């Protein structure tokens, strides 16, 4: 039998003394009377980057037909500021207020009403012109040192939830409600193209895959179109038409393939000696995983000439969904088709497996304005998606051209916390203006160095 004893008053006092409360050392008086101070000072790096790469001027040219005669704000500059605000962490037009409140550094920033008007003026022609403006800036960024070593294009779709009735929003295959855009990124995470689609759009719609692939190729500089290009798609893009489109465009393909009855039968007939070790990114053997080629074991004549079928088996992780064959063999099987000629099938399988990186790129995109479409009209949300791609591109170019070490590879959240959101003080001396960062800020020197690298880049000429 349990006995309960009430604590005495002296015991309660003893317990209270044992608890060490932590308080601030001093009471800080808070006033709103500072002068020369600017917040989010690091975001000015993206403004200068857009200007230096010619993106601002190209956007101004693209949006010139939409400009009202008496408008005080250039629509192209409004789009640049909106892209910077999104890169800085904003997810709505109202977040332009963060830059507008720092006029001493960012200059005159459009009002929310003006920004809405600019976005709503973007029709199909303006959208095409904005994409062309981004392509010009991409070419200059690559010429300045951001050109990737390989041109690997990853195409994937992702669900965006809509919390209210919006034009084009529909029920999704996961039982939700929203949009299902199709996106294309370079393996490096740099955005190339995106098309907004209704939530009930198909995962393997050939026309959509062709459109986003075409938009992605239009982003590439003309000189890079002569390089070998690989398009990677998951099983949703496994259509004869898409692979034929790739062949006609002169690019390679690597496409997920269903492990159906024919593939299972071919696997069952393979001797154990047909399997070889799979590899990881460092070249070492991948524990519990093997690969094999099934090209000669199935009829692939319906696919473009030279198509190969490669399969991987791997010990499943706990909770993995297994087919009957998987249960019998104790392995989880995946497959893909490709027209690459490399004889090292382990290297080909690793290259296809790296397609999973696009999921990280899309997640970063959702953290950079793409998580929700803020407007009721579908066309306005299409424009918002394009501005989000501009913001994502600015962050990637900043990493490649201006930053070093871990910051060059850091995701937006870390870049914002350490660089973009830092405060500073504007100091004027004669005709010179200096931005002074806090000496105690751990990443102040990294931001100073980033501006130095940026200003060493060539300035783009007017478009």
C-alpha positions as CSV (number, residue, x, y, z in Angstrom):
1,X,0.0,0.0,0.0
2,X,1.4,3.4,-1.1
3,X,1.6,6.1,1.5
4,X,1.5,9.8,0.4
5,X,3.2,12.3,2.5
6,X,2.7,16.1,2.1
7,X,5.9,18.1,1.9
8,X,6.5,20.5,4.7
9,X,6.9,24.2,4.1
10,X,10.7,24.0,4.8
11,X,11.0,21.2,2.2
12,X,9.2,23.3,-0.4
13,X,11.6,26.1,0.3
14,X,14.6,23.8,-0.1
15,X,13.3,22.6,-3.5
16,X,12.9,26.1,-4.6
17,X,16.5,26.9,-3.8
18,X,17.6,24.0,-5.9
19,X,16.0,25.4,-9.0
20,X,18.3,27.8,-10.7
21,X,16.3,30.3,-12.7
22,X,18.1,31.9,-15.7
23,X,17.4,35.5,-16.4
24,X,19.0,38.2,-18.6
25,X,21.9,40.0,-17.1
26,X,20.4,43.3,-17.7
27,X,17.2,45.0,-18.7
28,X,17.5,46.3,-22.2
29,X,15.7,49.5,-23.1
30,X,14.1,49.2,-26.5
31,X,13.6,52.2,-28.7
32,X,12.6,52.8,-32.3
33,X,14.8,55.9,-32.9
34,X,17.9,54.4,-34.6
35,X,19.3,56.1,-37.7
36,X,21.4,54.7,-40.5
37,X,20.5,51.1,-39.5
38,X,19.4,48.6,-42.1
39,X,18.0,45.1,-41.6
40,X,18.4,42.2,-44.0
41,X,21.4,44.0,-45.3
42,X,22.9,40.8,-46.8
43,X,20.0,40.5,-49.3
44,X,21.6,43.4,-51.1
45,X,24.1,40.9,-52.4
46,X,21.3,39.3,-54.5
47,X,20.2,42.8,-55.8
48,X,23.7,43.5,-57.0
49,X,24.1,40.0,-58.4
50,X,20.9,40.5,-60.5
51,X,22.1,43.8,-61.8
52,X,25.6,42.6,-62.6
53,X,24.4,39.5,-64.5
54,X,22.1,41.7,-66.5
55,X,18.9,40.1,-65.1
56,X,17.4,43.4,-63.9
57,X,17.9,45.0,-67.3
58,X,16.6,41.9,-69.2
59,X,13.5,41.8,-67.0
60,X,12.9,45.5,-67.6
61,X,13.1,44.9,-71.4
62,X,10.8,41.9,-71.1
63,X,8.2,43.8,-69.1
64,X,8.5,47.1,-71.1
65,X,5.2,46.4,-73.1
66,X,3.3,46.2,-69.8
67,X,4.5,49.4,-68.3
68,X,2.0,52.1,-67.7
69,X,3.0,55.5,-69.1
70,X,3.1,57.2,-65.8
71,X,4.2,54.3,-63.7
72,X,6.9,55.3,-61.1
73,X,8.3,51.8,-60.9
74,X,9.8,49.8,-63.7
75,X,7.9,46.4,-63.8
76,X,11.2,44.6,-64.4
77,X,12.7,46.1,-61.3
78,X,9.6,45.2,-59.4
79,X,10.0,41.5,-60.4
80,X,13.7,41.6,-59.4
81,X,12.8,43.0,-56.0
82,X,10.0,40.4,-55.6
83,X,12.5,37.6,-56.5
84,X,15.0,39.0,-53.9
85,X,12.2,39.1,-51.3
86,X,11.3,35.5,-52.0
87,X,14.9,34.4,-51.9
88,X,15.1,36.3,-48.5
89,X,12.4,34.0,-47.2
90,X,9.2,35.7,-48.3
91,X,6.2,33.8,-49.6
92,X,3.7,36.5,-50.5
93,X,3.7,39.9,-52.2
94,X,3.3,41.6,-48.8
95,X,6.9,40.5,-48.0
96,X,8.2,43.2,-50.3
97,X,7.6,45.3,-47.2
98,X,10.9,44.0,-45.7
99,X,12.8,45.6,-48.5
100,X,10.6,48.7,-48.8
101,X,11.3,49.5,-45.1
102,X,15.1,49.7,-46.0
103,X,14.9,52.3,-48.7
104,X,18.3,53.7,-47.8
105,X,19.9,50.5,-49.0
106,X,17.4,49.0,-51.5
107,X,16.1,52.2,-53.0
108,X,12.5,52.8,-53.8
109,X,10.6,49.5,-53.7
110,X,7.1,49.2,-55.2
111,X,4.0,49.1,-53.0
112,X,2.0,45.9,-52.6
113,X,-0.6,47.2,-54.9
114,X,1.9,48.0,-57.7
115,X,3.5,44.6,-57.3
116,X,0.1,42.9,-57.6
117,X,-0.6,45.0,-60.7
118,X,2.8,43.9,-62.3
119,X,2.2,40.2,-61.6
120,X,-1.3,40.4,-63.0
121,X,-0.1,42.1,-66.2
122,X,2.0,39.0,-67.1
123,X,0.3,37.1,-69.9
124,X,1.7,34.2,-72.0
125,X,3.9,36.5,-74.0
126,X,5.4,38.2,-71.0
127,X,6.0,34.9,-69.3
128,X,8.0,33.8,-72.3
129,X,10.0,37.0,-72.2
130,X,10.7,36.6,-68.5
131,X,12.0,33.1,-69.2
132,X,14.2,34.5,-71.9
133,X,15.6,37.1,-69.5
134,X,16.5,34.4,-67.0
135,X,18.2,32.4,-69.8
136,X,20.4,35.5,-70.6
137,X,21.4,35.9,-67.0
138,X,22.1,32.1,-66.7
139,X,24.5,32.3,-69.7
140,X,26.3,35.2,-68.0
141,X,26.5,33.4,-64.7
142,X,27.9,30.3,-66.4
143,X,30.4,32.3,-68.3
144,X,31.5,33.9,-65.0
145,X,32.2,30.6,-63.4
146,X,28.9,28.8,-62.5
147,X,28.9,26.4,-65.5
148,X,28.3,22.8,-64.3
149,X,30.6,20.0,-65.2
150,X,27.8,17.8,-66.5
151,X,24.4,18.7,-68.0
152,X,22.0,16.3,-66.2
153,X,18.4,17.4,-66.3
154,X,16.1,16.0,-63.7
155,X,12.3,16.2,-64.3
156,X,9.8,15.5,-61.5
157,X,6.4,16.5,-60.3
158,X,5.4,17.6,-56.8
159,X,2.2,18.3,-55.0
160,X,1.5,21.8,-53.7
161,X,-1.4,22.1,-51.2
162,X,-4.1,24.8,-51.7
163,X,-5.9,25.7,-48.6
164,X,-8.7,27.6,-50.4
165,X,-10.6,27.5,-53.7
166,X,-8.2,28.5,-56.5
167,X,-8.5,28.3,-60.2
168,X,-6.9,25.1,-61.4
169,X,-6.6,23.5,-58.0
170,X,-8.1,20.0,-57.9
171,X,-8.1,16.8,-55.9
172,X,-4.7,15.0,-55.9
173,X,-3.8,11.4,-56.1
174,X,-2.9,11.5,-52.4
175,X,-6.4,12.7,-51.5
176,X,-5.4,16.3,-51.0
177,X,-6.3,19.4,-52.9
178,X,-4.0,21.7,-54.8
179,X,-1.6,21.8,-57.8
180,X,0.8,19.3,-59.3
181,X,3.5,21.3,-61.1
182,X,6.1,19.6,-63.3
183,X,9.6,20.9,-62.7
184,X,13.1,20.5,-64.2
185,X,16.4,21.1,-62.3
186,X,20.0,20.6,-63.1
187,X,21.7,17.9,-60.9
188,X,23.4,20.9,-59.2
189,X,20.0,22.1,-57.9
190,X,19.8,25.0,-60.3
191,X,16.2,25.5,-61.6
192,X,15.6,25.4,-65.3
193,X,11.9,25.2,-65.9
194,X,8.5,24.6,-64.4
195,X,4.9,24.4,-65.5
196,X,1.9,24.8,-63.2
197,X,-0.7,22.1,-63.5
198,X,-3.9,21.2,-61.9
199,X,-3.8,18.9,-58.9
200,X,-5.4,16.0,-60.9
201,X,-2.8,16.2,-63.7
202,X,-1.3,12.9,-64.8
203,X,2.1,11.9,-63.6
204,X,3.1,10.5,-67.0
205,X,1.5,13.1,-69.3
206,X,3.7,13.1,-72.4
207,X,2.8,16.6,-73.6
208,X,3.8,18.1,-70.2
209,X,7.1,16.2,-70.1
210,X,7.9,17.4,-73.5
211,X,6.9,21.0,-72.7
212,X,9.1,21.2,-69.5
213,X,12.0,19.5,-71.3
214,X,11.7,22.1,-74.2
215,X,11.6,25.0,-71.7
216,X,14.6,23.6,-69.9
217,X,16.6,23.3,-73.1
218,X,15.7,26.9,-74.0
219,X,17.4,28.0,-70.8
220,X,20.7,26.5,-71.8
221,X,23.3,28.7,-73.6
222,X,23.6,27.8,-77.3
223,X,27.2,26.6,-76.9
224,X,26.1,24.1,-74.2
225,X,23.5,22.5,-76.4
226,X,26.5,20.9,-78.2
227,X,27.5,19.1,-75.0
228,X,26.2,15.7,-74.0
229,X,22.9,16.2,-72.1
230,X,21.2,13.5,-70.0
231,X,17.5,13.7,-69.0
232,X,16.5,11.7,-66.0
233,X,12.9,10.9,-65.1
234,X,11.2,8.6,-62.6
235,X,8.8,5.9,-63.7
236,X,6.1,8.5,-64.2
237,X,7.9,9.5,-67.4
238,X,8.2,6.0,-68.8
239,X,6.6,6.6,-72.2
240,X,7.8,5.7,-75.7
241,X,6.9,9.3,-76.8
242,X,9.2,10.9,-74.2
243,X,12.2,8.7,-75.0
244,X,11.6,9.4,-78.7
245,X,11.4,13.1,-78.0
246,X,14.8,12.9,-76.2
247,X,16.3,11.0,-79.2
248,X,15.0,13.6,-81.6
249,X,16.4,16.4,-79.4
250,X,19.8,14.7,-79.4
251,X,19.9,14.1,-75.7
252,X,20.3,10.9,-73.6
253,X,17.7,9.5,-71.3
254,X,17.6,7.6,-68.1
255,X,14.0,6.6,-67.1
256,X,12.5,4.5,-64.3
257,X,11.0,1.2,-65.5
258,X,8.4,-0.9,-63.8
259,X,9.4,-4.3,-62.5
260,X,6.5,-6.1,-64.1
261,X,5.9,-9.8,-64.8
262,X,8.3,-9.8,-67.8
263,X,11.1,-8.3,-65.8
264,X,10.4,-10.5,-62.8
265,X,10.6,-13.6,-65.1
266,X,13.9,-12.4,-66.6
267,X,15.3,-11.9,-63.1
268,X,14.2,-15.3,-61.9
269,X,16.1,-17.0,-64.8
270,X,19.4,-15.2,-64.1
271,X,22.3,-17.1,-62.6
272,X,23.8,-15.6,-59.5
273,X,27.0,-14.8,-61.5
274,X,25.0,-12.3,-63.6
275,X,24.9,-9.9,-60.7
276,X,27.8,-7.5,-59.8
277,X,28.2,-5.2,-56.8
278,X,26.5,-1.8,-56.9
279,X,28.6,1.2,-55.9
280,X,28.2,4.3,-53.8
281,X,29.3,7.9,-54.7
282,X,32.8,7.4,-53.4
283,X,33.3,4.3,-55.7
284,X,33.1,1.8,-52.9
285,X,30.8,-1.2,-53.1
286,X,27.3,-0.6,-51.8
287,X,26.6,-3.1,-49.0
288,X,23.8,-5.5,-49.8
289,X,23.2,-4.2,-53.4
290,X,23.9,-5.6,-56.8
291,X,23.2,-4.7,-60.4
292,X,22.7,-6.5,-63.7
293,X,21.7,-5.8,-67.3
294,X,18.5,-7.3,-68.7
295,X,18.8,-5.9,-72.2
296,X,19.3,-9.2,-73.9
297,X,16.6,-10.9,-71.8
298,X,13.6,-8.9,-72.9
299,X,12.2,-7.4,-76.1
300,X,13.0,-3.7,-76.1
301,X,12.4,-3.1,-79.8
302,X,9.5,-0.7,-79.1
303,X,11.9,1.7,-77.5
304,X,14.5,3.8,-79.3
305,X,17.4,1.9,-80.8
306,X,20.1,1.3,-78.3
307,X,17.8,1.2,-75.3
308,X,19.2,-0.8,-72.4
309,X,17.4,-2.2,-69.3
310,X,19.4,-2.2,-66.0
311,X,18.1,-3.6,-62.7
312,X,19.3,-3.3,-59.1
313,X,18.5,-5.5,-56.2
314,X,19.1,-4.5,-52.6
315,X,18.3,-5.8,-49.1
316,X,15.1,-3.9,-48.1
317,X,15.0,-1.5,-45.2
318,X,12.5,-2.1,-42.5
319,X,9.0,-1.3,-43.6
320,X,9.7,-1.4,-47.3
321,X,6.9,-2.5,-49.6
322,X,7.8,-5.7,-51.3
323,X,6.4,-7.6,-54.3
324,X,5.9,-11.4,-54.3
325,X,9.3,-11.8,-56.1
326,X,11.0,-9.5,-53.5
327,X,9.5,-11.6,-50.7
328,X,10.8,-14.8,-52.3
329,X,14.3,-13.5,-53.0
330,X,14.7,-11.3,-50.0
331,X,15.7,-8.4,-52.2
332,X,13.9,-5.2,-53.3
333,X,14.2,-4.7,-57.1
334,X,14.2,-1.5,-59.1
335,X,14.9,-0.9,-62.8
336,X,15.5,1.8,-65.4
337,X,16.0,2.1,-69.1
338,X,18.7,4.2,-70.8
339,X,20.4,4.8,-74.1
340,X,23.8,5.6,-72.5
341,X,26.7,3.6,-74.0
342,X,28.8,3.3,-70.8
343,X,29.8,-0.4,-70.3
344,X,30.1,0.1,-66.5
345,X,26.5,-0.7,-65.5
346,X,27.3,0.0,-61.8
347,X,28.3,3.6,-62.8
348,X,25.1,3.9,-64.9
349,X,23.0,2.7,-62.0
350,X,24.6,5.1,-59.6
351,X,24.0,8.0,-62.0
352,X,20.3,7.1,-62.3
353,X,20.0,6.7,-58.5
354,X,21.3,10.2,-58.0
355,X,18.1,11.4,-59.6
356,X,16.8,11.4,-56.1
357,X,18.6,14.7,-55.6
358,X,15.8,16.4,-57.5
359,X,13.6,15.9,-54.4
360,X,16.0,18.1,-52.4
361,X,15.9,20.7,-55.1
362,X,12.1,20.7,-55.1
363,X,12.1,20.9,-51.3
364,X,14.4,23.9,-51.5
365,X,12.1,25.4,-54.1
366,X,9.2,25.1,-51.8
367,X,11.2,27.0,-49.2
368,X,11.8,29.7,-51.8
369,X,8.3,30.8,-52.6
370,X,7.0,27.6,-54.3
371,X,5.2,26.0,-51.3
372,X,1.9,27.7,-52.0
373,X,0.4,29.6,-54.9
374,X,-0.9,32.8,-53.3
375,X,-3.4,34.0,-55.9
376,X,-6.9,32.9,-56.9
377,X,-6.3,33.1,-60.7
378,X,-4.3,30.4,-62.4
379,X,-2.4,32.8,-64.7
380,X,-1.3,34.9,-61.7
381,X,0.0,31.8,-60.0
382,X,1.9,30.8,-63.1
383,X,3.7,34.2,-62.9
384,X,4.4,33.6,-59.2
385,X,6.0,30.2,-60.0
386,X,8.3,31.9,-62.6
387,X,9.3,34.6,-60.0
388,X,10.1,31.7,-57.6
389,X,12.4,30.1,-60.2
390,X,14.1,33.5,-60.5
391,X,14.6,33.6,-56.7
392,X,16.0,30.0,-56.7
393,X,18.4,30.8,-59.5
394,X,19.7,33.9,-57.7
395,X,20.5,31.8,-54.6
396,X,22.3,29.2,-56.7
397,X,24.3,31.7,-58.7
398,X,25.2,33.5,-55.4
399,X,26.5,30.2,-54.0
400,X,28.5,29.4,-57.1
401,X,30.0,32.8,-57.8
402,X,30.2,34.6,-54.5
403,X,30.5,32.1,-51.6
404,X,33.1,29.6,-50.5
405,X,33.2,26.5,-48.4
406,X,30.1,25.2,-46.7
407,X,28.2,28.4,-47.4
408,X,28.5,27.9,-51.1
409,X,26.6,24.6,-50.7
410,X,24.3,25.7,-47.9
411,X,20.5,25.6,-48.3
412,X,18.5,28.8,-48.3
413,X,17.6,28.7,-44.6
414,X,21.2,28.7,-43.5
415,X,22.2,31.4,-46.0
416,X,19.4,33.6,-44.8
417,X,20.3,33.1,-41.1
418,X,24.0,33.7,-41.6
419,X,24.2,36.2,-44.4
420,X,21.0,37.7,-45.8
421,X,19.3,38.7,-42.6
422,X,22.3,40.4,-40.9
423,X,21.8,44.0,-39.9
424,X,24.3,46.8,-40.8
425,X,24.8,50.5,-40.5
426,X,25.0,52.9,-43.6
427,X,27.7,55.4,-43.2
428,X,28.1,58.4,-45.5
429,X,31.4,60.2,-46.0
430,X,31.3,62.8,-48.7
431,X,30.0,61.0,-51.8
432,X,30.8,57.6,-50.5
433,X,28.4,55.2,-48.8
434,X,29.6,52.3,-46.7
435,X,27.7,49.4,-45.2
436,X,29.2,48.5,-41.9
437,X,28.5,45.0,-40.6
438,X,28.7,44.0,-36.9
439,X,32.3,43.1,-36.1
440,X,31.1,40.4,-33.7
441,X,28.9,38.6,-36.3
442,X,30.6,35.3,-37.0
443,X,29.9,35.4,-40.8
444,X,30.5,39.2,-41.4
445,X,33.9,38.6,-43.1
446,X,32.3,35.9,-45.3
447,X,29.7,38.4,-46.5
448,X,32.4,41.1,-47.1
449,X,34.3,38.5,-49.2
450,X,31.1,37.6,-51.1
451,X,30.6,41.3,-52.1
452,X,34.3,41.4,-53.2
453,X,33.9,38.4,-55.4
454,X,30.7,39.7,-56.9
455,X,32.3,43.1,-57.8
456,X,35.2,41.3,-59.4
457,X,32.7,39.8,-62.0
458,X,32.3,41.5,-65.3
459,X,29.3,43.8,-65.6
460,X,26.8,42.7,-68.2
461,X,26.2,45.1,-71.0
462,X,22.6,46.3,-71.7
463,X,20.4,43.8,-73.5
